[in-house]
Amino acid sequence: MEAAGTLAAARNKTSLDGPLWMSDFRIWGLPLSETSDAETLCGYLFAAQTPTGFLPSGNRAGAAALPIQGFILEQLRQSSKKSAEFLAPALRTAFHRAIAYHRYLYAHRDPAEEGLLVIEHPEEDGFGNAPGYWYRNSPTLQIQDPFFNTCLAASNEALMALGHFLKEDISEAAHWYELTVHTMNEKLWDEEAASYRAYDLSTGRFIKVPTLAGLLPMLAEIPDQAQAERMLALLESPAWTDPAYRMYPSCRTSQIASDHCGGWNGAVWPALNWMLYKGLKRYDFNETAERLRRSTLHLVSEYGFHVAYDPRQQKQGHPGIGTPSSAAAAALALHWLLK
């Protein structure tokens, strides 16, 4: 369909609207007539999927798309409860496409066969160019990244809920979820740092870069309550909380001050803060979650629908990054902030 082609082209476009994965949030702003059409829905989320199940990240050769499709679909179903049955045929088709992608990832990106997938391209870390991740050009560099695996676990969990609604087999998603959660706690949890770390298989060491990726596993309920409480204390510390917004930059503020974290890193991203909000709510950290929602709403109301806001631009009076009318940012705001 023409609509599907247009959406796919928009998704693959490289612009100031942030990393490509953020454009998937735009689906929450589509008319019901489009999300109920399987060809349009799958054309938007899975247009470039290969017969093997692999889903590339835009036009980046060999780079895997961030696996957020599962929870994008489940959130769509939840927000359309009155019309969920109407959406069911399209959701069923998309459910199987997402399962096929996860099946590919576990078959081809889990060299240790432990349920932790590796990222092999800078595009795949979700942050674009997080400091320290790609400091050397090595074709064998393989990183078990907490953000990529958190998104995968959250999507597996969401596919379980969606599959239950659709009366589909969810045994694969359930197995994947349990395996990834277990191994993330066994291997990526850093007790000293009270957060999760990326692990470089080529060096056998943690990558000790303080990014929000280490705190986002709350989204998929990966840490236990005790771990989550330590993560909250870290999150609420002056090192993390941006004083201008009472929000959470993608990199620790001390890192921002020293090298600006490069590119998009160091900015406040509503998409990441939505994930953090959902995680905080799972552990009943309701006060912090609500403050985060209100602070994000203030930025959106004050400066427009940007995909990110840079606290370093406060002196210039306008912290918005990219266009002030991002469809992805608008859809996210409508879904989360303006209810």
LINRAFEN-V66420 format. One record per backbone hydrogen bond with DSSP energy under -0.5 kcal/mol. NH is the residue of the N-H (numbers start at 0). CO is the residue of the C=O. Records with the same first field share a line. If there is no record, write none. Layout:
NH->CO, CO
This chain:
4->0
5->1
6->2
7->3
8->4
9->5
10->6
11->7
12->8, 9
14->12
21->18
22->19
23->20
24->21
25->22
26->23
27->24
28->25
29->26
33->30
34->30
35->31
36->33
37->35
40->36
41->37
42->38
43->39
44->40
45->41
46->42
48->45
49->53
52->49
55->53
56->62
57->55
59->56
60->58
62->59
64->54
67->65
71->67
72->68
73->69
74->70
75->71
76->72
77->73
78->74
79->75, 76
80->77
82->79
83->80
86->82
87->83
89->86
90->86
91->87
92->88
93->89
94->90
95->91
96->92
97->93
98->94
99->95
100->96
101->97
102->98
103->99
104->100
105->101
106->102
107->103
108->104
112->109
116->114
117->108
118->142
123->120
124->121
125->122
128->126
132->129
133->129
134->131
137->135
140->137
142->118
143->198
144->116, 142
148->144
149->145
150->146
151->147
152->148
153->149
154->150
155->151
156->152
157->153
158->154
159->155
160->156
161->157
162->158
163->159
164->160
165->161
166->162, 163
167->162
173->169
174->170
175->171
176->172
177->173
178->174
179->175
180->176
181->177
182->178
183->179
184->180
185->181
186->182
187->182, 183
188->183
189->194
190->188
193->189
194->189
195->213
196->187
197->206
198->143
199->204
200->141, 198
201->141
202->199
203->199
204->199
206->197
207->205
208->206
209->207
210->208
211->249
213->210
214->211
215->211
217->214
218->215
219->216
220->217
221->216
227->223
228->224
229->225
230->226
231->227
232->228
233->229
234->230
235->231
236->233
239->236
240->236
241->246
245->241
246->241
248->239, 246
249->266
251->209
252->238
254->251
255->251
256->252
257->253
258->254
259->254, 255
260->254
261->258
264->261
266->263
267->308
268->266
269->267
270->306
272->268
273->269
274->270
275->271
276->272
277->273
278->274
279->275
280->276
281->277
282->278, 279
283->280
284->279
285->283
288->284
289->285
290->286
291->287
292->288
293->289
294->290
295->291
296->292
297->293
298->294
299->295
300->296
301->297
302->298
303->299
304->323
305->303
306->320
307->320
308->267
309->318
310->308
312->309
313->310
315->312
316->313
317->312
320->307
325->304, 322
329->325
330->326
331->327
332->328
333->329
334->330
335->331
336->331, 332
337->332
